[in-house]
Amino acid sequence: MQERAEELPPSLPSQSGAGQGGAAELYLLVLLLLVSFPSVLGAAMEEPLCLVQNGADGVLSPNPEALEVLRGIGQPVVVVAIAGPYRTGKSFLMNQLARRRPGFALGHTVQAQTKGIWMWCLPHPRRANTTLVLLDTEGLGDPNKGDSRNDTWIFTLALLLSSTLVYNSSGTINQQALENLGYRGIGAGTMVSALSRWHHGDGATAPHRVVTVLTERVQVRVGDSRDEAAADFVRFFPGFVWAVRDFALELSQDGRRITEDEYLENALRLQPGSSRVVQEQNELRCCLRDFFPERKCFVLPPPADVEAMTRLEELDEGQLRPGFLRQADAFCRHVWDKAPVKALPGGQKVTGSMLASLAERYVAAIASSGVLCLESAVMALATAENTAAVAAAVAEYKQRMERELKLPTASQEALGDVHRRCERRALALFMARVFADKEQRYQGQLMHELEAAKEEFCRRNEAASAERCRAVLRELWQDVEQRLDRGEYAVPGGSRRFQERLRELMEEYRQRPGKGVKAAAALEEFLREREVLVRALCAADQQLSERERERVASDTVVAAAATAASKEAEEAAQARQVEQQRSFEEHRRQLEERLRHEQRVMLEEQERVIEHKLQEQRALLQEDFQSKAEALQEQIKKLQKEKEEIKKPSWRQKALDGLRTAAEICLTGLVCYGVPLLLRRFRHI
């Protein structure tokens, strides 16, 4: 029991330990947990919640409350779903995974307890910053259900939403158990229809019968052939665990002990023979082997005596059978350690909010057309997620700029330094979240919005600088005004003394720190406003000849200030041009980094699929099914060709060309300094 207590998620402190330490220690413990595990605590649910409701009319609908819980989870999710015949102990096994009681509702009669799909979100006990989402599904084959057709959809939703699917059955893995999985899991009505069409010669060949069922209800892409669908299903399907409950046999074959996994693989071996019955049985085995390349099996004896089975929820672990506890512990450890984060094809990790969108879109597709198109759902998810990624990145940029930028900055370069740091962080945030942005549309949108946000900070910086400069000039001018009021410059030679005082004022102004990027422009504006005064003093100075008046009036300090302001503006324009060039290069660098990562992930995924097909081909040859092995060779050739295309440099170059186009559209749409030169350099790159 001590070992089990240590395995509990850190958000569940022991009550006995808290009591010993008193209120102060408990307070400190809670405070420490809040500081150390804020995201984990935020993802926890006190009890399961219905995710997909199964109405009395058999219509499935998402539960808004459950969707809202998922949308609040920004962490990657490991999604473990359980399915199988009703009244086989699915909920009890999921409660073992959760290590909490009470949990998913248990029943003690022949009446099915779970309706629809129920969800429980918990901190992952093995991985930081990851949420474990448990999905308990309505039992398949309930005779009291008025319409069993939605058994297919409940199973399909569990299949497509999970990263690991647990199929729970009782007794043994025999032909009946396989048929329950194939016929109930994939859909009895549609299966019979497909088999009927095949037997009546509609052109569907034997390898397509179970595939036909799935492709009628689930499409990878609109318009895909069945062969293409069969090859691609494996990219969307989860890992598979078969939990055989109430197992009472000895794991041995031909006089030797076998493992649980060997027991499953032996059950999936193709049977010799050419009769219709054997072909149907083999087809089901082929589909299970093809769709679930990662398979695992656990056999669990009954958890308690028969009389205690009606009150399992009340039993302590000490009252459960040791054999069951050992196997349940092995099952839980496997799921905790091996069940992967839910990911989309291409390796994009799914967060709780993304899972909510997928669930909502899948259920909506079922209700509207009765056909699920996976690519359409993923692209719709990508649109929403990428739009949110742009908004989040821009918000991150603005928040960091507000924190780090002290206005006014000493120079445009100083603002550019802060901009680069904030942009780099915002872009990294975007890159970690964006996916399926093939034309770099969303990165172009981000580039546009970040440039616009930077320009707004530049305007604010200039306004703050101008205000600061005007305040300094007003302060320095007070002395000159007092002298003017006393008439010190309305005397012979006063014009020269006024000009000298202005030069002194300019020098004092230049020495003042913190004026910012508009120092010269503000000074020029200030002096131009007083140019009339200079000319009036020159005209009234009786010591000056007419020629001297003209020369002094034209040779004022305003001209020098104008030159300085012009130089200041030119330097600022050059600095912004450099900033834009660096900004583009940062976008390009991070995009290339993301593309290299995506390419690696896609190649690894492609290699896994190819290796799975090769293993299946070798198994078919060993089982003496030459024709099936040859048919699989066409899929392998196609996959290998796709792999070679992914390896080509042109795969990345196309995306970089998309970024170039997006940048040209984005930057020409902004009134920024140095855009023409930047675009010329961009095209050169």
C-alpha positions as CSV (number, residue, x, y, z in Angstrom):
1,M,0.0,0.0,0.0
2,Q,2.9,2.3,0.7
3,E,4.2,1.8,-2.9
4,R,0.8,2.7,-4.3
5,A,0.5,5.8,-2.2
6,E,3.7,7.1,-3.7
7,E,2.3,6.6,-7.2
8,L,-0.6,8.9,-6.6
9,P,-0.5,12.2,-8.5
10,P,1.2,15.0,-6.5
11,S,-2.1,16.9,-6.3
12,L,-3.4,14.3,-3.8
13,P,-1.6,14.8,-0.4
14,S,-2.3,12.2,2.2
15,Q,-4.9,13.3,4.8
16,S,-3.2,11.4,7.6
17,G,0.1,13.3,6.9
18,A,-1.7,16.6,7.0
19,G,-3.3,15.8,10.3
20,Q,0.0,15.1,12.0
21,G,1.5,18.4,11.0
22,G,-1.4,20.6,12.0
23,A,-3.1,23.5,10.2
24,A,0.1,25.4,9.5
25,E,1.8,22.5,7.9
26,L,-1.3,21.8,5.7
27,Y,-1.4,25.4,4.7
28,L,2.2,25.4,3.7
29,L,1.8,22.1,1.8
30,V,-1.2,23.5,-0.2
31,L,0.8,26.7,-0.9
32,L,3.7,24.7,-2.2
33,L,1.5,22.6,-4.4
34,L,-0.1,25.7,-5.9
35,V,3.3,27.2,-6.7
36,S,4.8,24.0,-8.0
37,F,1.9,22.4,-9.9
38,P,-0.5,25.2,-11.1
39,S,-1.2,23.7,-14.5
40,V,-1.6,20.2,-13.1
41,L,-4.2,21.3,-10.5
42,G,-6.0,23.3,-13.1
43,A,-6.5,20.2,-15.2
44,A,-8.0,18.0,-12.5
45,M,-11.6,17.1,-12.3
46,E,-13.2,15.9,-9.0
47,E,-15.5,13.4,-10.8
48,P,-16.2,12.2,-14.3
49,L,-18.4,14.2,-16.7
50,C,-20.4,13.1,-19.7
51,L,-18.6,14.2,-22.9
52,V,-21.0,12.7,-25.6
53,Q,-24.6,12.3,-24.6
54,N,-26.6,9.4,-26.0
55,G,-30.2,10.6,-26.2
56,A,-33.3,8.5,-25.8
57,D,-33.8,8.8,-29.6
58,G,-30.3,7.5,-30.2
59,V,-28.9,10.9,-31.3
60,L,-25.4,11.7,-30.0
61,S,-24.6,15.2,-28.9
62,P,-21.6,16.8,-27.1
63,N,-22.0,18.1,-23.6
64,P,-21.1,21.8,-23.5
65,E,-20.0,21.6,-19.9
66,A,-17.4,18.9,-20.7
67,L,-16.2,20.7,-23.8
68,E,-15.6,23.8,-21.6
69,V,-13.5,21.7,-19.2
70,L,-11.4,20.5,-22.1
71,R,-11.0,24.0,-23.6
72,G,-9.5,25.1,-20.3
73,I,-6.6,22.5,-20.8
74,G,-3.7,23.9,-22.7
75,Q,-1.5,20.9,-22.0
76,P,-0.9,17.9,-24.3
77,V,-3.3,15.1,-23.5
78,V,-2.9,11.4,-23.2
79,V,-6.3,10.0,-24.1
80,V,-7.2,6.5,-23.0
81,A,-10.6,5.2,-24.1
82,I,-12.2,1.9,-23.1
83,A,-14.8,0.1,-25.2
84,G,-16.4,-3.4,-25.2
85,P,-19.5,-5.3,-24.5
86,Y,-21.8,-4.0,-21.8
87,R,-21.5,-5.3,-18.2
88,T,-17.8,-6.4,-18.5
89,G,-16.3,-4.1,-15.9
90,K,-15.0,-1.3,-18.1
91,S,-15.7,1.4,-15.5
92,F,-14.0,-0.5,-12.7
93,L,-10.8,-0.9,-14.8
94,M,-10.8,2.8,-15.6
95,N,-11.1,3.7,-12.0
96,Q,-8.0,1.6,-11.4
97,L,-6.2,3.8,-13.9
98,A,-7.4,6.9,-12.2
99,R,-6.4,5.6,-8.8
100,R,-9.4,7.4,-7.3
101,R,-12.7,6.3,-5.7
102,P,-15.5,6.9,-6.4
103,G,-15.1,7.5,-10.1
104,F,-16.9,6.2,-13.1
105,A,-20.2,4.8,-12.0
106,L,-20.3,1.0,-11.4
107,G,-23.4,-1.1,-11.6
108,H,-24.3,-4.3,-9.8
109,T,-27.2,-5.5,-12.0
110,V,-27.5,-6.7,-15.6
111,Q,-28.6,-3.2,-16.6
112,A,-26.0,-1.1,-18.4
113,Q,-24.8,1.8,-16.2
114,T,-22.7,4.0,-18.6
115,K,-24.6,5.9,-21.4
116,G,-22.7,7.8,-24.1
117,I,-19.1,8.6,-23.5
118,W,-17.9,9.8,-20.0
119,M,-14.7,11.8,-19.5
120,W,-12.3,12.2,-16.5
121,C,-9.4,14.6,-16.8
122,L,-6.6,14.1,-14.3
123,P,-2.9,15.1,-13.9
124,H,-0.8,12.5,-15.6
125,P,0.9,10.4,-12.8
126,R,4.2,10.0,-14.8
127,R,4.6,13.1,-17.0
128,A,4.8,16.7,-16.1
129,N,2.7,19.3,-17.8
130,T,0.5,16.5,-19.3
131,T,-3.2,15.7,-18.7
132,L,-4.5,12.1,-18.6
133,V,-8.0,12.0,-20.2
134,L,-10.0,8.8,-19.5
135,L,-13.0,8.0,-21.7
136,D,-15.5,5.4,-20.5
137,T,-17.9,4.4,-23.2
138,E,-21.3,2.9,-23.3
139,G,-21.3,-0.9,-23.5
140,L,-21.7,-2.4,-26.9
141,G,-24.6,-4.9,-27.6
142,D,-27.0,-3.8,-24.8
143,P,-30.2,-5.8,-25.5
144,N,-32.3,-3.1,-23.8
145,K,-31.2,-0.4,-26.2
146,G,-33.9,0.4,-28.6
147,D,-31.6,1.3,-31.5
148,S,-28.2,-0.3,-31.5
149,R,-26.9,1.5,-34.6
150,N,-25.1,4.2,-32.6
151,D,-23.0,1.4,-31.0
152,T,-20.9,1.9,-34.2
153,W,-20.5,5.6,-33.7
154,I,-19.7,5.4,-29.9
155,F,-17.0,2.9,-30.7
156,T,-15.7,5.0,-33.7
157,L,-15.6,8.2,-31.5
158,A,-13.6,6.3,-28.9
159,L,-11.3,5.0,-31.6
160,L,-10.7,8.4,-33.2
161,L,-10.5,10.5,-30.0
162,S,-8.0,8.3,-28.1
163,S,-4.3,7.8,-28.3
164,T,-4.7,4.3,-26.7
165,L,-7.9,2.2,-27.1
166,V,-8.6,-0.5,-24.5
167,Y,-10.9,-3.2,-25.7
168,N,-12.5,-4.9,-22.7
169,S,-14.0,-8.3,-23.0
170,S,-14.6,-11.3,-20.6
171,G,-13.7,-14.9,-20.8
172,T,-11.2,-15.7,-23.6
173,I,-10.1,-14.4,-27.0
174,N,-12.0,-16.7,-29.2
175,Q,-13.8,-16.3,-32.5
176,Q,-16.9,-14.9,-30.7
177,A,-14.8,-12.3,-29.0
178,L,-13.2,-11.3,-32.3
179,E,-16.6,-11.1,-33.9
180,N,-17.8,-8.9,-31.1
181,L,-15.0,-6.5,-31.7
182,G,-15.4,-6.6,-35.4
183,Y,-19.1,-6.6,-35.7
184,R,-20.1,-4.5,-32.7
185,G,-17.1,-2.2,-32.7
186,I,-17.3,-1.5,-36.4
187,G,-21.0,-1.9,-36.8
188,A,-23.1,-5.0,-37.3
189,G,-25.7,-3.5,-39.6
190,T,-23.2,-2.0,-42.0
191,M,-21.0,-5.1,-41.8
192,V,-23.8,-7.4,-42.9
193,S,-24.6,-5.0,-45.7
194,A,-21.0,-5.0,-46.9
195,L,-20.7,-8.7,-46.8
196,S,-24.0,-9.1,-48.6
197,R,-22.8,-6.8,-51.4
198,W,-19.5,-8.7,-51.7
199,H,-21.2,-12.1,-51.9
200,H,-23.5,-10.9,-54.6
201,G,-20.6,-9.8,-56.7
202,D,-20.8,-6.0,-56.6
203,G,-17.0,-5.8,-57.2
204,A,-15.8,-5.5,-53.6
205,T,-13.1,-8.1,-53.1
206,A,-12.5,-10.0,-49.9
207,P,-9.8,-7.7,-48.5
208,H,-12.2,-4.8,-48.7
209,R,-15.1,-6.1,-46.6
210,V,-14.3,-4.7,-43.2
211,V,-12.6,-1.7,-44.9
212,T,-15.8,-1.0,-46.7
213,V,-17.6,-0.6,-43.4
214,L,-15.1,2.0,-42.2
215,T,-14.8,3.8,-45.5
216,E,-18.6,4.1,-45.7
217,R,-18.7,5.8,-42.3
218,V,-15.2,7.3,-42.0
219,Q,-13.1,8.9,-44.7
220,V,-9.5,10.0,-44.5
221,R,-10.0,12.4,-47.4
222,V,-12.9,13.1,-49.6
223,G,-12.8,11.0,-52.7
224,D,-10.1,8.5,-51.5
225,S,-10.4,5.0,-52.8
226,R,-10.7,2.1,-50.4
227,D,-7.1,1.1,-50.9
228,E,-5.9,4.6,-50.1
229,A,-8.2,4.7,-47.0
230,A,-6.9,1.4,-45.8
231,A,-3.3,2.6,-46.1
232,D,-4.0,5.8,-44.2
233,F,-6.3,4.6,-41.4
234,V,-3.3,3.4,-39.5
235,R,-2.1,7.1,-39.2
236,F,-5.2,8.0,-37.3
237,F,-5.7,4.9,-35.2
238,P,-4.6,4.6,-31.6
239,G,-2.5,2.0,-29.9
240,F,-4.5,-1.0,-28.9
241,V,-4.8,-2.9,-25.6
242,W,-7.0,-5.9,-25.2
243,A,-8.0,-6.5,-21.6
244,V,-9.5,-10.0,-21.1
245,R,-11.5,-10.0,-17.9
246,D,-12.4,-12.9,-15.6
247,F,-9.7,-15.0,-17.3
248,A,-9.5,-18.4,-15.7
249,L,-7.3,-20.5,-18.1
250,E,-3.6,-21.3,-18.1
251,L,-1.5,-19.4,-20.6
252,S,0.1,-22.3,-22.3
253,Q,0.2,-23.8,-25.8
254,D,1.7,-27.0,-27.1
255,G,3.0,-27.7,-23.6
256,R,4.9,-24.4,-23.1
257,R,4.1,-21.2,-21.3
258,I,3.2,-18.2,-23.5
259,T,2.9,-14.6,-22.8
260,E,-0.3,-12.6,-22.9
261,D,0.9,-10.8,-26.1
262,E,1.6,-14.2,-27.7
263,Y,-1.9,-15.3,-26.7
264,L,-3.3,-12.3,-28.6
265,E,-1.1,-12.8,-31.6
266,N,-2.0,-16.5,-31.8
267,A,-5.7,-15.5,-31.8
268,L,-5.0,-13.2,-34.7
269,R,-3.2,-15.7,-36.9
270,L,-4.9,-16.4,-40.2
271,Q,-6.6,-19.8,-40.5
272,P,-6.0,-22.1,-43.5
273,G,-8.9,-22.8,-45.8
274,S,-10.9,-21.2,-48.6
275,S,-14.4,-21.6,-47.4
276,R,-16.6,-18.5,-47.0
277,V,-16.6,-18.8,-43.2
278,V,-12.8,-19.0,-43.0
279,Q,-12.4,-16.1,-45.4
280,E,-14.7,-14.0,-43.3
281,Q,-12.8,-14.9,-40.1
282,N,-9.4,-14.2,-41.7
283,E,-10.6,-10.9,-43.1
284,L,-11.5,-9.7,-39.6
285,R,-8.1,-10.8,-38.3
286,C,-6.4,-9.0,-41.2
287,C,-8.2,-5.8,-40.4
288,L,-7.3,-5.9,-36.7
289,R,-3.7,-6.6,-37.5
290,D,-3.6,-3.8,-40.2
291,F,-5.4,-1.1,-38.3
292,F,-3.7,-1.7,-34.9
293,P,0.1,-2.3,-35.5
294,E,0.8,-1.6,-31.8
295,R,-1.0,-4.3,-29.8
296,K,-0.8,-5.3,-26.2
297,C,-2.8,-7.9,-24.1
298,F,-3.5,-8.3,-20.4
299,V,-5.5,-11.1,-18.9
300,L,-7.1,-10.4,-15.5
301,P,-8.8,-12.9,-13.2
302,P,-12.0,-11.9,-11.4
303,P,-11.3,-9.1,-8.9
304,A,-13.3,-10.7,-6.1
305,D,-15.6,-13.6,-5.1
306,V,-18.9,-13.8,-6.8
307,E,-20.9,-12.6,-3.8
308,A,-18.6,-9.5,-3.5
309,M,-18.8,-8.5,-7.2
310,T,-22.1,-6.6,-6.6
311,R,-20.3,-4.2,-4.3
312,L,-16.9,-3.6,-5.9
313,E,-17.1,0.1,-5.4
314,E,-17.2,-0.4,-1.6
315,L,-14.3,-2.9,-1.4
316,D,-10.9,-1.8,-0.2
317,E,-7.8,-3.0,-2.2
318,G,-7.1,-5.5,0.6
319,Q,-10.4,-7.2,-0.2
320,L,-9.6,-7.7,-3.9
321,R,-7.8,-10.8,-5.1
322,P,-4.0,-10.5,-5.2
323,G,-3.9,-12.0,-8.8
324,F,-6.2,-9.3,-10.0
325,L,-4.3,-6.5,-8.2
326,R,-1.0,-7.7,-9.8
327,Q,-2.5,-7.7,-13.3
328,A,-4.4,-4.5,-12.8
329,D,-1.2,-2.9,-11.6
330,A,0.7,-4.1,-14.7
331,F,-2.0,-2.8,-16.9
332,C,-2.0,0.6,-15.2
333,R,1.8,0.9,-15.4
334,H,1.8,0.0,-19.1
335,V,-0.8,2.7,-19.8
336,W,0.9,5.3,-17.7
337,D,4.3,4.6,-19.2
338,K,3.5,3.7,-22.8
339,A,0.3,5.4,-23.8
340,P,1.4,8.3,-26.0
341,V,0.2,11.8,-26.2
342,K,-2.7,12.1,-28.6
343,A,-1.2,13.4,-31.9
344,L,-2.5,14.2,-35.4
345,P,-0.8,12.9,-38.6
346,G,2.5,14.8,-38.9
347,G,3.1,14.7,-35.2
348,Q,1.2,17.7,-33.9
349,K,0.4,17.1,-30.2
350,V,-3.2,17.5,-29.3
351,T,-4.1,19.7,-26.3
352,G,-7.3,19.6,-24.3
353,S,-8.8,22.5,-26.3
354,M,-8.0,20.7,-29.5
355,L,-9.6,17.5,-28.3
356,A,-12.7,19.5,-27.5
357,S,-12.8,20.8,-31.1
358,L,-12.3,17.3,-32.5
359,A,-15.1,15.8,-30.4
360,E,-17.4,18.6,-31.3
361,R,-16.7,18.3,-35.0
362,Y,-16.9,14.6,-35.1
363,V,-20.3,14.5,-33.4
364,A,-21.6,17.3,-35.7
365,A,-20.5,15.3,-38.8
366,I,-22.3,12.2,-37.5
367,A,-25.5,14.2,-36.9
368,S,-25.4,16.0,-40.3
369,S,-24.3,13.5,-42.8
370,G,-23.5,10.2,-41.0
371,V,-20.0,10.3,-42.6
372,L,-16.8,11.4,-40.8
373,C,-14.1,13.0,-43.0
374,L,-11.0,13.0,-40.9
375,E,-9.0,15.5,-43.0
376,S,-11.9,17.9,-43.1
377,A,-12.1,17.8,-39.3
378,V,-8.4,18.3,-38.9
379,M,-8.3,21.2,-41.4
380,A,-11.2,22.9,-39.6
381,L,-9.3,22.3,-36.3
382,A,-6.1,23.7,-37.9
383,T,-8.0,26.9,-39.0
384,A,-9.3,27.5,-35.5
385,E,-6.0,26.6,-33.8
386,N,-3.8,28.5,-36.1
387,T,-6.0,31.6,-35.8
388,A,-5.7,31.3,-32.0
389,A,-1.9,30.7,-32.4
390,V,-1.6,34.0,-34.2
391,A,-3.7,35.8,-31.6
392,A,-1.7,34.2,-28.7
393,A,1.7,35.1,-30.3
394,V,0.7,38.7,-30.9
395,A,-0.7,39.0,-27.3
396,E,2.6,37.5,-26.0
397,Y,4.6,40.0,-28.0
398,K,2.6,43.0,-26.8
399,Q,2.7,41.9,-23.2
400,R,6.4,41.4,-23.3
401,M,7.0,44.7,-25.1
402,E,4.9,46.5,-22.4
403,R,7.0,44.9,-19.7
404,E,10.4,45.3,-21.2
405,L,10.2,48.6,-23.2
406,K,10.9,51.7,-21.2
407,L,9.6,54.7,-23.3
408,P,11.2,56.7,-24.7
409,T,14.2,54.6,-25.8
410,A,17.5,56.2,-26.3
411,S,17.5,55.2,-30.0
412,Q,15.6,53.2,-32.6
413,E,18.2,50.5,-32.3
414,A,17.4,50.2,-28.6
415,L,13.7,49.6,-29.4
416,G,14.8,47.2,-32.1
417,D,16.8,45.1,-29.5
418,V,13.7,44.7,-27.3
419,H,11.5,44.1,-30.3
420,R,13.8,41.2,-31.5
421,R,13.7,39.5,-28.1
422,C,9.9,39.8,-27.8
423,E,9.4,38.8,-31.4
424,R,11.6,35.7,-31.1
425,R,9.6,34.5,-28.1
426,A,6.3,35.2,-29.8
427,L,7.3,33.4,-32.9
428,A,8.5,30.4,-31.0
429,L,5.1,30.3,-29.2
430,F,3.4,30.4,-32.6
431,M,5.7,27.7,-34.1
432,A,5.0,25.3,-31.3
433,R,1.3,25.6,-31.9
434,V,0.7,26.1,-35.7
435,F,0.2,23.1,-37.9
436,A,-1.1,22.3,-41.5
437,D,-0.1,25.9,-42.5
438,K,1.1,24.7,-45.9
439,E,1.0,28.1,-47.7
440,Q,2.3,29.9,-44.6
441,R,-0.8,31.9,-44.6
442,Y,-0.9,32.2,-40.8
443,Q,2.7,32.9,-40.5
444,G,2.2,35.7,-43.0
445,Q,-0.7,37.0,-40.9
446,L,1.5,36.9,-37.8
447,M,4.3,38.7,-39.6
448,H,1.8,41.4,-40.6
449,E,0.4,41.8,-37.1
450,L,3.7,41.8,-35.4
451,E,5.0,44.5,-37.8
452,A,1.9,46.6,-37.2
453,A,2.3,46.1,-33.4
454,K,5.9,47.1,-33.6
455,E,5.0,50.2,-35.6
456,E,2.5,51.2,-33.0
457,F,5.2,50.9,-30.3
458,C,7.5,53.0,-32.6
459,R,4.7,55.7,-32.8
460,R,4.3,55.5,-29.0
461,N,8.0,55.8,-28.6
462,E,8.2,58.8,-30.8
463,A,5.3,60.4,-29.1
464,A,6.9,59.8,-25.7
465,S,10.2,61.2,-26.9
466,A,8.6,64.3,-28.4
467,E,6.7,65.0,-25.2
468,R,9.9,64.5,-23.1
469,C,11.8,66.8,-25.5
470,R,9.2,69.5,-25.4
471,A,9.2,69.4,-21.6
472,V,13.0,69.8,-21.5
473,L,12.8,72.7,-24.0
474,R,10.1,74.4,-22.1
475,E,12.2,74.2,-19.0
476,L,15.3,75.6,-20.7
477,W,13.3,78.4,-22.5
478,Q,12.1,79.8,-19.2
479,D,15.4,81.7,-18.7
480,V,15.3,83.1,-22.3
481,E,11.7,84.2,-21.7
482,Q,12.6,86.0,-18.5
483,R,15.5,87.9,-20.4
484,L,13.1,88.8,-23.2
485,D,10.6,90.1,-20.6
486,R,13.3,92.3,-19.1
487,G,14.2,93.6,-22.6
488,E,17.8,92.4,-22.5
489,Y,17.7,91.5,-26.2
490,A,15.8,94.7,-27.4
491,V,19.0,96.7,-27.4
492,P,21.8,97.3,-29.9
493,G,23.8,94.0,-30.2
494,G,20.9,92.1,-28.6
495,S,20.3,89.9,-31.7
496,R,23.8,88.5,-31.5
497,R,23.5,87.8,-27.7
498,F,20.1,86.1,-28.3
499,Q,21.7,83.8,-31.0
500,E,24.5,83.0,-28.6
501,R,22.0,82.2,-25.9
502,L,20.1,79.9,-28.3
503,R,23.3,78.0,-29.0
504,E,24.0,77.6,-25.3
505,L,20.4,76.4,-24.9
506,M,20.9,73.9,-27.7
507,E,24.1,72.6,-26.0
508,E,22.3,72.2,-22.7
509,Y,19.5,70.4,-24.4
510,R,21.9,68.0,-26.1
511,Q,23.4,67.2,-22.7
512,R,20.1,66.3,-21.2
513,P,19.7,62.4,-21.1
514,G,16.5,60.4,-21.9
515,K,15.2,62.5,-24.7
516,G,14.7,59.6,-27.1
517,V,14.5,59.2,-30.8
518,K,12.8,62.6,-31.6
519,A,15.4,64.9,-30.0
520,A,16.6,66.6,-33.2
521,A,13.1,66.8,-34.7
522,A,11.6,68.3,-31.5
523,L,14.4,70.9,-31.4
524,E,13.9,71.8,-35.0
525,E,10.2,72.2,-34.5
526,F,10.8,74.3,-31.3
527,L,13.3,76.6,-33.1
528,R,11.1,77.0,-36.2
529,E,8.3,78.2,-33.9
530,R,10.6,80.9,-32.7
531,E,12.1,81.9,-36.0
532,V,9.8,84.9,-36.3
533,L,11.2,86.2,-33.0
534,V,14.8,85.8,-34.3
535,R,14.0,87.7,-37.4
536,A,12.2,90.5,-35.4
537,L,15.2,90.9,-33.1
538,C,17.5,91.1,-36.1
539,A,15.4,93.7,-37.8
540,A,15.3,95.8,-34.6
541,D,19.0,95.7,-33.9
542,Q,20.3,99.1,-34.9
543,Q,24.0,98.0,-34.7
544,L,23.5,95.7,-37.7
545,S,23.7,96.9,-41.2
546,E,21.1,95.9,-43.8
547,R,23.5,93.2,-45.2
548,E,24.3,91.9,-41.7
549,R,20.6,91.7,-40.9
550,E,20.0,89.6,-43.9
551,R,23.0,87.4,-43.2
552,V,22.1,86.8,-39.5
553,A,18.4,86.2,-40.3
554,S,19.4,83.6,-42.8
555,D,22.2,82.0,-40.8
556,T,20.1,81.1,-37.8
557,V,20.5,78.0,-35.6
558,V,17.3,76.7,-37.2
559,A,19.2,75.6,-40.3
560,A,21.6,73.5,-38.2
561,A,18.7,72.0,-36.3
562,A,17.0,71.1,-39.5
563,T,20.1,69.3,-40.7
564,A,20.3,67.3,-37.5
565,A,16.6,66.4,-37.7
566,S,17.1,65.2,-41.3
567,K,20.0,63.0,-40.2
568,E,18.0,61.7,-37.3
569,A,15.1,60.7,-39.5
570,E,17.4,59.0,-42.0
571,E,19.1,57.0,-39.3
572,A,15.7,55.9,-37.9
573,A,14.6,54.8,-41.4
574,Q,17.8,52.8,-41.8
575,A,17.3,51.2,-38.3
576,R,13.8,50.2,-39.2
577,Q,14.9,48.7,-42.4
578,V,17.5,46.6,-40.6
579,E,14.9,45.6,-38.1
580,Q,12.6,44.4,-40.8
581,Q,15.4,42.4,-42.5
582,R,16.3,40.8,-39.2
583,S,12.6,40.2,-38.5
584,F,12.2,38.3,-41.7
585,E,15.4,36.3,-41.2
586,E,14.1,35.3,-37.7
587,H,10.8,34.2,-39.3
588,R,12.7,32.3,-41.9
589,R,15.1,30.7,-39.4
590,Q,12.3,29.5,-37.1
591,L,10.2,28.2,-40.1
592,E,13.2,26.2,-41.4
593,E,13.7,24.8,-37.9
594,R,10.0,23.8,-37.7
595,L,10.1,22.3,-41.2
596,R,13.1,20.2,-40.4
597,H,11.4,18.9,-37.3
598,E,8.2,18.2,-39.3
599,Q,10.2,16.5,-41.9
600,R,11.9,14.2,-39.3
601,V,8.5,13.4,-37.7
602,M,6.9,12.7,-41.1
603,L,9.7,10.4,-42.1
604,E,9.6,8.6,-38.8
605,E,5.8,8.2,-39.1
606,Q,6.2,7.0,-42.7
607,E,8.9,4.5,-41.7
608,R,6.7,3.2,-38.9
609,V,3.9,2.6,-41.3
610,I,6.2,1.0,-43.9
611,E,7.8,-1.2,-41.2
612,H,4.3,-2.3,-40.0
613,K,3.3,-3.2,-43.5
614,L,6.5,-5.1,-44.0
615,Q,6.0,-7.0,-40.8
616,E,2.5,-7.8,-41.8
617,Q,3.7,-9.0,-45.2
618,R,6.3,-11.3,-43.6
619,A,3.6,-12.7,-41.2
620,L,1.4,-13.4,-44.2
621,L,4.2,-15.2,-46.0
622,Q,4.9,-17.3,-42.9
623,E,1.2,-18.1,-42.7
624,D,1.4,-19.1,-46.3
625,F,-0.9,-16.4,-47.7
626,Q,1.1,-15.5,-50.8
627,S,-1.7,-13.6,-52.6
628,K,-2.4,-11.4,-49.6
629,A,1.3,-10.6,-49.2
630,E,1.6,-9.7,-52.9
631,A,-1.5,-7.4,-52.6
632,L,0.2,-5.6,-49.7
633,Q,3.3,-5.0,-51.8
634,E,1.5,-2.2,-53.8
635,Q,0.7,-0.3,-50.6
636,I,4.4,-0.7,-49.5
637,K,5.6,0.7,-52.9
638,K,3.3,3.7,-52.6
639,L,4.5,4.4,-49.1
640,Q,8.1,4.1,-50.0
641,K,7.6,6.5,-52.9
642,E,5.9,9.0,-50.6
643,K,8.9,8.7,-48.2
644,E,11.3,9.6,-51.0
645,E,9.2,12.7,-51.8
646,I,9.3,13.8,-48.2
647,K,13.1,13.5,-48.1
648,K,13.6,15.9,-51.1
649,P,14.8,19.5,-50.3
650,S,11.9,20.8,-52.5
651,W,9.5,19.7,-49.7
652,R,10.9,22.5,-47.5
653,Q,11.6,24.9,-50.3
654,K,7.9,25.0,-51.2
655,A,7.0,26.2,-47.7
656,L,9.8,28.8,-47.7
657,D,8.4,30.1,-51.0
658,G,5.1,30.4,-49.3
659,L,6.7,32.5,-46.6
660,R,8.3,34.7,-49.2
661,T,4.9,35.4,-50.9
662,A,3.3,35.9,-47.5
663,A,6.0,38.4,-46.5
664,E,5.7,40.4,-49.7
665,I,1.9,40.7,-49.3
666,C,2.3,41.5,-45.6
667,L,5.1,44.1,-45.9
668,T,3.7,45.9,-48.9
669,G,0.5,46.3,-47.0
670,L,2.3,48.3,-44.3
671,V,3.6,51.8,-44.4
672,C,7.0,51.0,-43.1
673,Y,10.4,52.5,-43.6
674,G,12.7,50.6,-45.9
675,V,10.1,48.2,-47.3
676,P,11.2,48.4,-51.0
677,L,14.8,47.6,-50.2
678,L,13.8,44.9,-47.8
679,L,11.6,43.2,-50.5
680,R,14.5,43.4,-53.0
681,R,16.8,41.7,-50.5
682,F,14.0,39.2,-49.7
683,R,13.6,38.2,-53.3
684,H,17.4,37.8,-53.5
685,I,17.3,35.4,-50.6
